[in-house]
């Protein structure tokens, strides 16, 4: 059965803070769909990129110790995170293609009835040059739990993001938010 969820992804990208010169993680929050099939968990969501009209369709497939990220549209990529393996993918962007290597050292999942937490630690290289050690944290919450429960008043976060219960489809146009 497919379920409507709120997806939070932290650490996929890092932006350089121009004032302090330090790197700051970026957080993407979006609405999406979740389902489980043949022991695999799936997240499906669309992502807008500032300055472009074309959307990127995303699918995240995961188990307790493996993670796959597929993007199709403005950005095309298929990244695989498997412990103790290095996987190479080609990251297609509007500005060109990047050869990207991902060597996962740890992939972990924790599941409760209304929340899934997923963490992947990995070394990243771009065009065969080591870039750094990275972490992806993914949190998936059902709409009928926590701040999006239909019988509870909205929290400050829910008011700031807009009530997803009222306009799930409209959120596809403004799916990512950067928090500092």
OpenMM code with the backbone's topology and positions (N, CA, C; nanometers):
from openmm import Vec3, app, unit

residues = "UNK UNK UNK UNK UNK UNK UNK UNK UNK UNK UNK UNK UNK UNK UNK UNK UNK UNK UNK UNK UNK UNK UNK UNK UNK UNK UNK UNK UNK UNK UNK UNK UNK UNK UNK UNK UNK UNK UNK UNK UNK UNK UNK UNK UNK UNK UNK UNK UNK UNK UNK UNK UNK UNK UNK UNK UNK UNK UNK UNK UNK UNK UNK UNK UNK UNK UNK UNK UNK UNK UNK UNK UNK UNK UNK UNK UNK UNK UNK UNK UNK UNK UNK UNK UNK UNK UNK UNK UNK UNK UNK UNK UNK UNK UNK UNK UNK UNK UNK UNK UNK UNK UNK UNK UNK UNK UNK UNK UNK UNK UNK UNK UNK UNK UNK UNK UNK UNK UNK UNK UNK UNK UNK UNK UNK UNK UNK UNK UNK UNK UNK UNK UNK UNK UNK UNK UNK UNK UNK UNK UNK UNK UNK UNK UNK UNK UNK UNK UNK UNK UNK UNK UNK UNK UNK UNK UNK UNK UNK UNK UNK UNK UNK UNK UNK UNK UNK UNK UNK UNK UNK UNK UNK UNK UNK UNK UNK UNK UNK UNK".split()
positions = [
    Vec3(0.0836, -0.1179, 0.0000),
    Vec3(0.0000, 0.0000, 0.0000),
    Vec3(0.0887, 0.1250, 0.0000),
    Vec3(0.0553, 0.2218, -0.0828),
    Vec3(0.1294, 0.3457, -0.0920),
    Vec3(0.0818, 0.4419, 0.0159),
    Vec3(0.1767, 0.5139, 0.0789),
    Vec3(0.1438, 0.6068, 0.1863),
    Vec3(0.2042, 0.7431, 0.1553),
    Vec3(0.1319, 0.8496, 0.1926),
    Vec3(0.1841, 0.9851, 0.1788),
    Vec3(0.2770, 1.0134, 0.2958),
    Vec3(0.3945, 1.0696, 0.2650),
    Vec3(0.4960, 1.0916, 0.3675),
    Vec3(0.5619, 1.2287, 0.3530),
    Vec3(0.6257, 1.2713, 0.4619),
    Vec3(0.7140, 1.3869, 0.4619),
    Vec3(0.8552, 1.3314, 0.4646),
    Vec3(0.9393, 1.3759, 0.3704),
    Vec3(1.0757, 1.3249, 0.3566),
    Vec3(1.1738, 1.4376, 0.3878),
    Vec3(1.2677, 1.4102, 0.4754),
    Vec3(1.3740, 1.5051, 0.5083),
    Vec3(1.5072, 1.4385, 0.4732),
    Vec3(1.5864, 1.5053, 0.3888),
    Vec3(1.7166, 1.4522, 0.3478),
    Vec3(1.8223, 1.5560, 0.3853),
    Vec3(1.9179, 1.5155, 0.4683),
    Vec3(2.0236, 1.6055, 0.5135),
    Vec3(2.1598, 1.5525, 0.4690),
    Vec3(2.2421, 1.6446, 0.4166),
    Vec3(2.3803, 1.6101, 0.3882),
    Vec3(2.4108, 1.5643, 0.2478),
    Vec3(2.3140, 1.5643, 0.1560),
    Vec3(2.3444, 1.5256, 0.0186),
    Vec3(2.4382, 1.6259, -0.0485),
    Vec3(2.4217, 1.7523, -0.0151),
    Vec3(2.5043, 1.8564, -0.0738),
    Vec3(2.5610, 1.9419, 0.0388),
    Vec3(2.6699, 2.0087, 0.0097),
    Vec3(2.7249, 2.1049, 0.1037),
    Vec3(2.7464, 2.2356, 0.0300),
    Vec3(2.7029, 2.3447, 0.0916),
    Vec3(2.7224, 2.4771, 0.0341),
    Vec3(2.8259, 2.5512, 0.1168),
    Vec3(2.9124, 2.6245, 0.0507),
    Vec3(3.0126, 2.7019, 0.1212),
    Vec3(2.9481, 2.8306, 0.1709),
    Vec3(2.9592, 2.8567, 0.3020),
    Vec3(2.9101, 2.9811, 0.3601),
    Vec3(3.0105, 3.0901, 0.3231),
    Vec3(2.9673, 3.1869, 0.2431),
    Vec3(3.0592, 3.2881, 0.1907),
    Vec3(3.1162, 3.3775, 0.3000),
    Vec3(3.0402, 3.4031, 0.4077),
    Vec3(3.0876, 3.4922, 0.5129),
    Vec3(3.1925, 3.4256, 0.6015),
    Vec3(3.1651, 3.3045, 0.6485),
    Vec3(3.2558, 3.2388, 0.7430),
    Vec3(3.3580, 3.1495, 0.6746),
    Vec3(3.3345, 3.1113, 0.5494),
    Vec3(3.4249, 3.0211, 0.4803),
    Vec3(3.4074, 2.8759, 0.5204),
    Vec3(3.3069, 2.8466, 0.6046),
    Vec3(3.2814, 2.7096, 0.6488),
    Vec3(3.1733, 2.6459, 0.5642),
    Vec3(3.1773, 2.5132, 0.5579),
    Vec3(3.0737, 2.4414, 0.4851),
    Vec3(2.9529, 2.4220, 0.5748),
    Vec3(2.8349, 2.4360, 0.5163),
    Vec3(2.7106, 2.4142, 0.5883),
    Vec3(2.6295, 2.3081, 0.5151),
    Vec3(2.5743, 2.2112, 0.5880),
    Vec3(2.4914, 2.1105, 0.5212),
    Vec3(2.3596, 2.1712, 0.4741),
    Vec3(2.3037, 2.1130, 0.3700),
    Vec3(2.1755, 2.1552, 0.3166),
    Vec3(2.0723, 2.0497, 0.3518),
    Vec3(1.9519, 2.0939, 0.3839),
    Vec3(1.8430, 2.0011, 0.4124),
    Vec3(1.7334, 2.0215, 0.3100),
    Vec3(1.6873, 1.9121, 0.2528),
    Vec3(1.5755, 1.9150, 0.1588),
    Vec3(1.4572, 1.8484, 0.2277),
    Vec3(1.3443, 1.9193, 0.2296),
    Vec3(1.2210, 1.8624, 0.2834),
    Vec3(1.1170, 1.8639, 0.1729),
    Vec3(1.0461, 1.7538, 0.1591),
    Vec3(0.9470, 1.7436, 0.0530),
    Vec3(0.8397, 1.6429, 0.0921),
    Vec3(0.7299, 1.6478, 0.0210),
    Vec3(0.6274, 1.5464, 0.0348),
    Vec3(0.6525, 1.4397, -0.0700),
    Vec3(0.6064, 1.3199, -0.0432),
    Vec3(0.6261, 1.2124, -0.1396),
    Vec3(0.5407, 1.0922, -0.1061),
    Vec3(0.5713, 0.9824, -0.1716),
    Vec3(0.5002, 0.8560, -0.1499),
    Vec3(0.5981, 0.7511, -0.1018),
    Vec3(0.5487, 0.6593, -0.0201),
    Vec3(0.6277, 0.5492, 0.0329),
    Vec3(0.5525, 0.4197, 0.0109),
    Vec3(0.6266, 0.3146, -0.0253),
    Vec3(0.5683, 0.1806, -0.0268),
    Vec3(0.6795, 0.0794, -0.0045),
    Vec3(0.6397, -0.0410, 0.0309),
    Vec3(0.7339, -0.1506, 0.0526),
    Vec3(0.6929, -0.2656, -0.0369),
    Vec3(0.7916, -0.3231, -0.1094),
    Vec3(0.7632, -0.4325, -0.2012),
    Vec3(0.8813, -0.5295, -0.2009),
    Vec3(0.8532, -0.6573, -0.1826),
    Vec3(0.9551, -0.7631, -0.1853),
    Vec3(1.0745, -0.7323, -0.0938),
    Vec3(1.0460, -0.6798, 0.0251),
    Vec3(1.1511, -0.6515, 0.1235),
    Vec3(1.2285, -0.5230, 0.0995),
    Vec3(1.1941, -0.4480, -0.0045),
    Vec3(1.2597, -0.3213, -0.0348),
    Vec3(1.1645, -0.2062, -0.0039),
    Vec3(1.2194, -0.0985, 0.0522),
    Vec3(1.1436, 0.0235, 0.0787),
    Vec3(1.1650, 0.1191, -0.0387),
    Vec3(1.0598, 0.1941, -0.0769),
    Vec3(1.0683, 0.2887, -0.1872),
    Vec3(1.0124, 0.4240, -0.1459),
    Vec3(1.0829, 0.5304, -0.1818),
    Vec3(1.0347, 0.6676, -0.1677),
    Vec3(1.0310, 0.7288, -0.3069),
    Vec3(0.9214, 0.7962, -0.3387),
    Vec3(0.9055, 0.8612, -0.4686),
    Vec3(0.8686, 1.0068, -0.4420),
    Vec3(0.9407, 1.0996, -0.5064),
    Vec3(0.9070, 1.2412, -0.4917),
    Vec3(0.9638, 1.3192, -0.6091),
    Vec3(0.9068, 1.4372, -0.6328),
    Vec3(0.9546, 1.5258, -0.7380),
    Vec3(1.0269, 1.6429, -0.6732),
    Vec3(1.1250, 1.6959, -0.7470),
    Vec3(1.2085, 1.8027, -0.6926),
    Vec3(1.2233, 1.9137, -0.7955),
    Vec3(1.2029, 2.0366, -0.7507),
    Vec3(1.2228, 2.1525, -0.8361),
    Vec3(1.3632, 2.2061, -0.8127),
    Vec3(1.4224, 2.2646, -0.9175),
    Vec3(1.5530, 2.3280, -0.9065),
    Vec3(1.5356, 2.4743, -0.9425),
    Vec3(1.5822, 2.5601, -0.8536),
    Vec3(1.5670, 2.7033, -0.8736),
    Vec3(1.6280, 2.7458, -1.0070),
    Vec3(1.5525, 2.8251, -1.0822),
    Vec3(1.6004, 2.8746, -1.2102),
    Vec3(1.5651, 2.7873, -1.3297),
    Vec3(1.5008, 2.6723, -1.3046),
    Vec3(1.4646, 2.5806, -1.4130),
    Vec3(1.3172, 2.5427, -1.4014),
    Vec3(1.2516, 2.5231, -1.5157),
    Vec3(1.1115, 2.4810, -1.5166),
    Vec3(1.0961, 2.3297, -1.5048),
    Vec3(1.1941, 2.2553, -1.5529),
    Vec3(1.1851, 2.1097, -1.5556),
    Vec3(1.2025, 2.0512, -1.4152),
    Vec3(1.1192, 1.9532, -1.3818),
    Vec3(1.1265, 1.8849, -1.2527),
    Vec3(1.2203, 1.7647, -1.2638),
    Vec3(1.2681, 1.7190, -1.1480),
    Vec3(1.3457, 1.5955, -1.1388),
    Vec3(1.2643, 1.4958, -1.0581),
    Vec3(1.2387, 1.3795, -1.1158),
    Vec3(1.1640, 1.2721, -1.0488),
    Vec3(1.2652, 1.1858, -0.9740),
    Vec3(1.2419, 1.1635, -0.8459),
    Vec3(1.3363, 1.0897, -0.7615),
    Vec3(1.2750, 0.9614, -0.7091),
    Vec3(1.3569, 0.8565, -0.7060),
    Vec3(1.3183, 0.7317, -0.6415),
    Vec3(1.4345, 0.6885, -0.5529),
    Vec3(1.4051, 0.6661, -0.4263),
    Vec3(1.5042, 0.6132, -0.3332),
    Vec3(1.4573, 0.4736, -0.2943),
    Vec3(1.5437, 0.3763, -0.3169),
    Vec3(1.5141, 0.2369, -0.2842),
    Vec3(1.6148, 0.1949, -0.1772),
    Vec3(1.5662, 0.1307, -0.0689),
    Vec3(1.6600, 0.0941, 0.0361),
    Vec3(1.6156, -0.0286, 0.1140),
    Vec3(1.7162, -0.0908, 0.1763),
    Vec3(1.6970, -0.2017, 0.2690),
    Vec3(1.7760, -0.1646, 0.3949),
    Vec3(1.7921, -0.2595, 0.4850),
    Vec3(1.8660, -0.2309, 0.6076),
    Vec3(2.0121, -0.1974, 0.5839),
    Vec3(2.0703, -0.2419, 0.4712),
    Vec3(2.2129, -0.2176, 0.4498),
    Vec3(2.2496, -0.1757, 0.3072),
    Vec3(2.1547, -0.1241, 0.2317),
    Vec3(2.1834, -0.0751, 0.0963),
    Vec3(2.0877, 0.0386, 0.0606),
    Vec3(2.1360, 0.1289, -0.0243),
    Vec3(2.0597, 0.2462, -0.0645),
    Vec3(2.0865, 0.2749, -0.2111),
    Vec3(1.9793, 0.3031, -0.2867),
    Vec3(1.9907, 0.3457, -0.4263),
    Vec3(1.9147, 0.4756, -0.4431),
    Vec3(1.9750, 0.5708, -0.5118),
    Vec3(1.9104, 0.6985, -0.5416),
    Vec3(1.9081, 0.7133, -0.6924),
    Vec3(1.7873, 0.7277, -0.7485),
    Vec3(1.7705, 0.7491, -0.8930),
    Vec3(1.7015, 0.8830, -0.9135),
    Vec3(1.7591, 0.9633, -1.0017),
    Vec3(1.7008, 1.0918, -1.0392),
    Vec3(1.6837, 1.0924, -1.1898),
    Vec3(1.5678, 1.1391, -1.2358),
    Vec3(1.5391, 1.1474, -1.3788),
    Vec3(1.4703, 1.2804, -1.4076),
    Vec3(1.5172, 1.3484, -1.5107),
    Vec3(1.4582, 1.4764, -1.5478),
    Vec3(1.5682, 1.5775, -1.5712),
    Vec3(1.5614, 1.6911, -1.5034),
    Vec3(1.6648, 1.7930, -1.5160),
    Vec3(1.8007, 1.7356, -1.4776),
    Vec3(1.8018, 1.6518, -1.3744),
    Vec3(1.9232, 1.5821, -1.3306),
    Vec3(1.8995, 1.4327, -1.3484),
    Vec3(1.9965, 1.3629, -1.4061),
    Vec3(1.9889, 1.2175, -1.4245),
    Vec3(2.1074, 1.1527, -1.3551),
    Vec3(2.0786, 1.0582, -1.2655),
    Vec3(2.1844, 0.9851, -1.1980),
    Vec3(2.1259, 0.8599, -1.1346),
    Vec3(2.2080, 0.7586, -1.1176),
    Vec3(2.1717, 0.6369, -1.0444),
    Vec3(2.2893, 0.6059, -0.9522),
    Vec3(2.2747, 0.6429, -0.8247),
    Vec3(2.3806, 0.6213, -0.7256),
    Vec3(2.3459, 0.4992, -0.6416),
    Vec3(2.4463, 0.4164, -0.6160),
    Vec3(2.4276, 0.2970, -0.5338),
    Vec3(2.5238, 0.3040, -0.4158),
    Vec3(2.4696, 0.2865, -0.2958),
    Vec3(2.5476, 0.2879, -0.1725),
    Vec3(2.5412, 0.1479, -0.1121),
    Vec3(2.6507, 0.0734, -0.1240),
    Vec3(2.6622, -0.0608, -0.0661),
    Vec3(2.7878, -0.0622, 0.0204),
    Vec3(2.7750, -0.1147, 0.1412),
    Vec3(2.8890, -0.1172, 0.2319),
    Vec3(3.0076, -0.1897, 0.1691),
    Vec3(3.1243, -0.1286, 0.1863),
    Vec3(3.2521, -0.1844, 0.1427),
    Vec3(3.2616, -0.2060, -0.0081),
    Vec3(3.1838, -0.1300, -0.0850),
    Vec3(3.1919, -0.1350, -0.2314),
    Vec3(3.1966, 0.0071, -0.2854),
    Vec3(3.2722, 0.0261, -0.3927),
    Vec3(3.2741, 0.1552, -0.4606),
    Vec3(3.1937, 0.1419, -0.5884),
    Vec3(3.0979, 0.2301, -0.6065),
    Vec3(3.0140, 0.2312, -0.7260),
    Vec3(3.0348, 0.3632, -0.7999),
    Vec3(3.0495, 0.3536, -0.9304),
    Vec3(3.0696, 0.4704, -1.0162),
    Vec3(2.9393, 0.5007, -1.0886),
    Vec3(2.9056, 0.6291, -1.0960),
    Vec3(2.7875, 0.6691, -1.1721),
    Vec3(2.8186, 0.7982, -1.2471),
    Vec3(2.7374, 0.8269, -1.3453),
    Vec3(2.7508, 0.9488, -1.4228),
    Vec3(2.6367, 1.0410, -1.3862),
    Vec3(2.6701, 1.1552, -1.3319),
    Vec3(2.5744, 1.2536, -1.2816),
    Vec3(2.5549, 1.3578, -1.3918),
    Vec3(2.4393, 1.3523, -1.4579),
    Vec3(2.4090, 1.4438, -1.5682),
    Vec3(2.3337, 1.5650, -1.5143),
    Vec3(2.3890, 1.6843, -1.5380),
    Vec3(2.3277, 1.8089, -1.4939),
    Vec3(2.3062, 1.8985, -1.6152),
    Vec3(2.2335, 2.0098, -1.6004),
    Vec3(2.2186, 2.1027, -1.7125),
    Vec3(2.3526, 2.1638, -1.7564),
    Vec3(2.4541, 2.1538, -1.6703),
    Vec3(2.5837, 2.2141, -1.6996),
    Vec3(2.6862, 2.1143, -1.7515),
    Vec3(2.6500, 1.9872, -1.7574),
    Vec3(2.7413, 1.8856, -1.8066),
    Vec3(2.7369, 1.7599, -1.7215),
    Vec3(2.8250, 1.6651, -1.7545),
    Vec3(2.8270, 1.5362, -1.6857),
    Vec3(2.9444, 1.5302, -1.5888),
    Vec3(2.9211, 1.4648, -1.4744),
    Vec3(3.0240, 1.4447, -1.3727),
    Vec3(3.0370, 1.2951, -1.3494),
    Vec3(3.1601, 1.2458, -1.3464),
    Vec3(3.1878, 1.1069, -1.3112),
    Vec3(3.1996, 1.1038, -1.1586),
    Vec3(3.1117, 1.0278, -1.0929),
    Vec3(3.1057, 1.0299, -0.9477),
    Vec3(3.1248, 0.8901, -0.8904),
    Vec3(3.2156, 0.8780, -0.7935),
    Vec3(3.2385, 0.7523, -0.7245),
    Vec3(3.1877, 0.7606, -0.5814),
    Vec3(3.1165, 0.6575, -0.5375),
    Vec3(3.0615, 0.6512, -0.4017),
    Vec3(3.1090, 0.5208, -0.3387),
    Vec3(3.1846, 0.5334, -0.2279),
    Vec3(3.2329, 0.4158, -0.1548),
    Vec3(3.1716, 0.4195, -0.0149),
    Vec3(3.0619, 0.3466, 0.0037),
    Vec3(2.9908, 0.3483, 0.1321),
    Vec3(3.0655, 0.2677, 0.2373),
    Vec3(3.0748, 0.3247, 0.3563),
    Vec3(3.1358, 0.2538, 0.4684),
    Vec3(3.0297, 0.2038, 0.5660),
    Vec3(2.9115, 0.2670, 0.5617),
    Vec3(2.8051, 0.2256, 0.6526),
    Vec3(2.6704, 0.2667, 0.5948),
    Vec3(2.5728, 0.1736, 0.5964),
    Vec3(2.4337, 0.2040, 0.5607),
    Vec3(2.3481, 0.1386, 0.6681),
    Vec3(2.2663, 0.2189, 0.7374),
    Vec3(2.1834, 0.1675, 0.8469),
    Vec3(2.0427, 0.2226, 0.8362),
    Vec3(1.9458, 0.1421, 0.8787),
    Vec3(1.8054, 0.1815, 0.8777),
    Vec3(1.7422, 0.1447, 1.0113),
    Vec3(1.6554, 0.2333, 1.0600),
    Vec3(1.5759, 0.2059, 1.1800),
    Vec3(1.4307, 0.2357, 1.1446),
    Vec3(1.3442, 0.1382, 1.1676),
    Vec3(1.2039, 0.1513, 1.1275),
    Vec3(1.1126, 0.1382, 1.2483),
    Vec3(1.0169, 0.2314, 1.2600),
    Vec3(0.9095, 0.2237, 1.3588),
    Vec3(0.7783, 0.2313, 1.2808),
    Vec3(0.6634, 0.2122, 1.3448),
    Vec3(0.5368, 0.2143, 1.2698),
    Vec3(0.5084, 0.3439, 1.1931),
    Vec3(0.5578, 0.4601, 1.2414),
    Vec3(0.5266, 0.5842, 1.1707),
    Vec3(0.6502, 0.6652, 1.1307),
    Vec3(0.7689, 0.6027, 1.1359),
    Vec3(0.8901, 0.6747, 1.0992),
    Vec3(0.9983, 0.5762, 1.0536),
    Vec3(1.0783, 0.6200, 0.9550),
    Vec3(1.1952, 0.5439, 0.9114),
    Vec3(1.3140, 0.6396, 0.9125),
    Vec3(1.4238, 0.5959, 0.9726),
    Vec3(1.5485, 0.6717, 0.9717),
    Vec3(1.6512, 0.5914, 0.8928),
    Vec3(1.7208, 0.6577, 0.8039),
    Vec3(1.8205, 0.5928, 0.7198),
    Vec3(1.9459, 0.6781, 0.7215),
    Vec3(2.0617, 0.6137, 0.7360),
    Vec3(2.1895, 0.6849, 0.7382),
    Vec3(2.2889, 0.6111, 0.6504),
    Vec3(2.3577, 0.6872, 0.5668),
    Vec3(2.4643, 0.6310, 0.4829),
    Vec3(2.5885, 0.7179, 0.4991),
    Vec3(2.6998, 0.6538, 0.5300),
    Vec3(2.8290, 0.7218, 0.5379),
    Vec3(2.9123, 0.6726, 0.4204),
    Vec3(2.9800, 0.7662, 0.3512),
    Vec3(3.0508, 0.7270, 0.2299),
    Vec3(3.1625, 0.8247, 0.1958),
    Vec3(3.2590, 0.7764, 0.1193),
    Vec3(3.3630, 0.8603, 0.0611),
    Vec3(3.3174, 0.8962, -0.0799),
    Vec3(3.3359, 1.0214, -0.1176),
    Vec3(3.2920, 1.0703, -0.2479),
    Vec3(3.4122, 1.1123, -0.3305),
    Vec3(3.4137, 1.0681, -0.4577),
    Vec3(3.5134, 1.1235, -0.5491),
    Vec3(3.4430, 1.1723, -0.6745),
    Vec3(3.4985, 1.2777, -0.7301),
    Vec3(3.4449, 1.3396, -0.8509),
    Vec3(3.5553, 1.3369, -0.9561),
    Vec3(3.5229, 1.2807, -1.0724),
    Vec3(3.6204, 1.2689, -1.1812),
    Vec3(3.7513, 1.2070, -1.1305),
    Vec3(3.7376, 1.0993, -1.0537),
    Vec3(3.8496, 1.0209, -1.0005),
    Vec3(3.9359, 1.0950, -0.8985),
    Vec3(3.8863, 1.2064, -0.8427),
    Vec3(3.9583, 1.2786, -0.7376),
    Vec3(3.8761, 1.2754, -0.6095),
    Vec3(3.9388, 1.2338, -0.4998),
    Vec3(3.8716, 1.2272, -0.3703),
    Vec3(3.8237, 1.3661, -0.3292),
    Vec3(3.6970, 1.3760, -0.2888),
    Vec3(3.6383, 1.5024, -0.2471),
    Vec3(3.6258, 1.5079, -0.0954),
    Vec3(3.5806, 1.3988, -0.0335),
    Vec3(3.5658, 1.3991, 0.1112),
    Vec3(3.4778, 1.2861, 0.1589),
    Vec3(3.4668, 1.2777, 0.2907),
    Vec3(3.3774, 1.1812, 0.3545),
    Vec3(3.2444, 1.2507, 0.3804),
    Vec3(3.1352, 1.1853, 0.3474),
    Vec3(3.0031, 1.2464, 0.3529),
    Vec3(2.9058, 1.1573, 0.4287),
    Vec3(2.7940, 1.2175, 0.4673),
    Vec3(2.6869, 1.1460, 0.5375),
    Vec3(2.5539, 1.1900, 0.4789),
    Vec3(2.4647, 1.0945, 0.4561),
    Vec3(2.3262, 1.1235, 0.4180),
    Vec3(2.2384, 1.0734, 0.5322),
    Vec3(2.1520, 1.1605, 0.5823),
    Vec3(2.0517, 1.1221, 0.6813),
    Vec3(1.9148, 1.1442, 0.6179),
    Vec3(1.8336, 1.0397, 0.6149),
    Vec3(1.6984, 1.0493, 0.5588),
    Vec3(1.5998, 1.0142, 0.6683),
    Vec3(1.4995, 1.0996, 0.6854),
    Vec3(1.3911, 1.0733, 0.7805),
    Vec3(1.2602, 1.0737, 0.7037),
    Vec3(1.1794, 0.9706, 0.7247),
    Vec3(1.0506, 0.9574, 0.6576),
    Vec3(0.9435, 0.9488, 0.7655),
    Vec3(0.8450, 1.0392, 0.7577),
    Vec3(0.7356, 1.0387, 0.8551),
    Vec3(0.6025, 1.0318, 0.7820),
    Vec3(0.5119, 0.9530, 0.8344),
    Vec3(0.3771, 0.9463, 0.7786),
    Vec3(0.3038, 1.0766, 0.8062),
    Vec3(0.2142, 1.1147, 0.7154),
    Vec3(0.1366, 1.2371, 0.7359),
    Vec3(0.0438, 1.2271, 0.8560),
    Vec3(0.0006, 1.1080, 0.8923),
    Vec3(-0.0929, 1.0943, 1.0034),
    Vec3(-0.0210, 1.0805, 1.1373),
    Vec3(0.1096, 1.1154, 1.1430),
    Vec3(0.1833, 1.1111, 1.2686),
    Vec3(0.2457, 1.2469, 1.2947),
    Vec3(0.2796, 1.2723, 1.4173),
    Vec3(0.3543, 1.3929, 1.4527),
    Vec3(0.2863, 1.5200, 1.4100),
    Vec3(0.3590, 1.6088, 1.3438),
    Vec3(0.3088, 1.7426, 1.3146),
    Vec3(0.1984, 1.7444, 1.2105),
    Vec3(0.1787, 1.6373, 1.1364),
    Vec3(0.0787, 1.6376, 1.0310),
    Vec3(-0.0454, 1.5566, 1.0667),
    Vec3(-0.0633, 1.5236, 1.1937),
    Vec3(-0.1830, 1.4494, 1.2333),
    Vec3(-0.3062, 1.5343, 1.2052),
    Vec3(-0.4076, 1.4751, 1.1477),
    Vec3(-0.5253, 1.5513, 1.1074),
    Vec3(-0.6068, 1.6013, 1.2261),
    Vec3(-0.5904, 1.5428, 1.3434),
    Vec3(-0.6688, 1.5865, 1.4580),
    Vec3(-0.5898, 1.6756, 1.5532),
    Vec3(-0.4710, 1.7221, 1.5135),
    Vec3(-0.3893, 1.8067, 1.5986),
    Vec3(-0.3701, 1.9422, 1.5339),
    Vec3(-0.3505, 2.0480, 1.6161),
    Vec3(-0.3177, 2.1781, 1.5581),
    Vec3(-0.1798, 2.1719, 1.4930),
    Vec3(-0.1587, 2.2574, 1.3927),
    Vec3(-0.0308, 2.2575, 1.3222),
    Vec3(0.0789, 2.3137, 1.4109),
    Vec3(0.1986, 2.2571, 1.4002),
    Vec3(0.3145, 2.3089, 1.4720),
    Vec3(0.3682, 2.4303, 1.3971),
    Vec3(0.4677, 2.4963, 1.4550),
    Vec3(0.5317, 2.6099, 1.3891),
    Vec3(0.5923, 2.5667, 1.2568),
    Vec3(0.6599, 2.4497, 1.2524),
    Vec3(0.7187, 2.4004, 1.1280),
    Vec3(0.6114, 2.3774, 1.0226),
    Vec3(0.5002, 2.3168, 1.0619),
    Vec3(0.3926, 2.2903, 0.9666),
    Vec3(0.3347, 2.4211, 0.9143),
    Vec3(0.3187, 2.5223, 1.0015),
    Vec3(0.2678, 2.6521, 0.9558),
    Vec3(0.3661, 2.7160, 0.8589),
    Vec3(0.4972, 2.7063, 0.8878),
    Vec3(0.5981, 2.7660, 0.8015),
    Vec3(0.6035, 2.6988, 0.6648),
    Vec3(0.5891, 2.5662, 0.6603),
    Vec3(0.5974, 2.4927, 0.5339),
    Vec3(0.4656, 2.4917, 0.4585),
    Vec3(0.3578, 2.5213, 0.5264),
    Vec3(0.2261, 2.5089, 0.4664),
    Vec3(0.1681, 2.3750, 0.5048),
    Vec3(0.0390, 2.3663, 0.5116),
    Vec3(-0.0258, 2.2431, 0.5541),
    Vec3(-0.0302, 2.1453, 0.4386),
    Vec3(0.0511, 2.0415, 0.4461),
    Vec3(0.0611, 1.9431, 0.3382),
    Vec3(-0.0673, 1.8632, 0.3222),
    Vec3(-0.1500, 1.8564, 0.4267),
    Vec3(-0.2753, 1.7819, 0.4151),
    Vec3(-0.3683, 1.8492, 0.3156),
    Vec3(-0.3576, 1.9820, 0.3031),
    Vec3(-0.4514, 2.0557, 0.2185),
    Vec3(-0.4072, 2.0625, 0.0720),
    Vec3(-0.2773, 2.0527, 0.0454),
    Vec3(-0.2325, 2.0762, -0.0921),
    Vec3(-0.1106, 1.9927, -0.1288),
    Vec3(-0.1208, 1.8626, -0.1149),
    Vec3(-0.0070, 1.7740, -0.1424),
    Vec3(0.0442, 1.7899, -0.2847),
    Vec3(-0.0438, 1.8003, -0.3827),
    Vec3(-0.0012, 1.8065, -0.5221),
    Vec3(0.0671, 1.9397, -0.5542),
    Vec3(0.0260, 2.0486, -0.4889),
    Vec3(0.0857, 2.1788, -0.5151),
    Vec3(0.2294, 2.1853, -0.4679),
    Vec3(0.2684, 2.1000, -0.3751),
    Vec3(0.4027, 2.1034, -0.3203),
    Vec3(0.5077, 2.0569, -0.4197),
    Vec3(0.4693, 1.9915, -0.5274),
    Vec3(0.5679, 1.9458, -0.6261),
    Vec3(0.6445, 2.0630, -0.6856),
    Vec3(0.5817, 2.1811, -0.6911),
    Vec3(0.6490, 2.2969, -0.7468),
    Vec3(0.7424, 2.3644, -0.6477),
    Vec3(0.7278, 2.3359, -0.5193),
    Vec3(0.8168, 2.3959, -0.4205),
    Vec3(0.8603, 2.2915, -0.3189),
    Vec3(0.9258, 2.1908, -0.3705),
    Vec3(0.9533, 2.0745, -0.2884),
    Vec3(1.0781, 2.0851, -0.2033),
    Vec3(1.1714, 2.1697, -0.2375),
    Vec3(1.2925, 2.1704, -0.1560),
    Vec3(1.3106, 2.3038, -0.0861),
    Vec3(1.3516, 2.2947, 0.0359),
    Vec3(1.3760, 2.4113, 0.1183),
    Vec3(1.5155, 2.3998, 0.1777),
    Vec3(1.5902, 2.5066, 0.1787),
    Vec3(1.7230, 2.5054, 0.2398),
    Vec3(1.7132, 2.5726, 0.3765),
    Vec3(1.7619, 2.5079, 0.4777),
    Vec3(1.7618, 2.5628, 0.6124),
    Vec3(1.9041, 2.5907, 0.6539),
    Vec3(1.9283, 2.7025, 0.7153),
    Vec3(2.0619, 2.7381, 0.7673),
    Vec3(2.0548, 2.7540, 0.9158),
] * unit.nanometer
topology = app.Topology()
chain = topology.addChain("A")
for resn in residues:
    res = topology.addResidue(resn, chain)
    for name in ("N", "CA", "C"):
        topology.addAtom(name, app.Element.getBySymbol(name[0]), res)
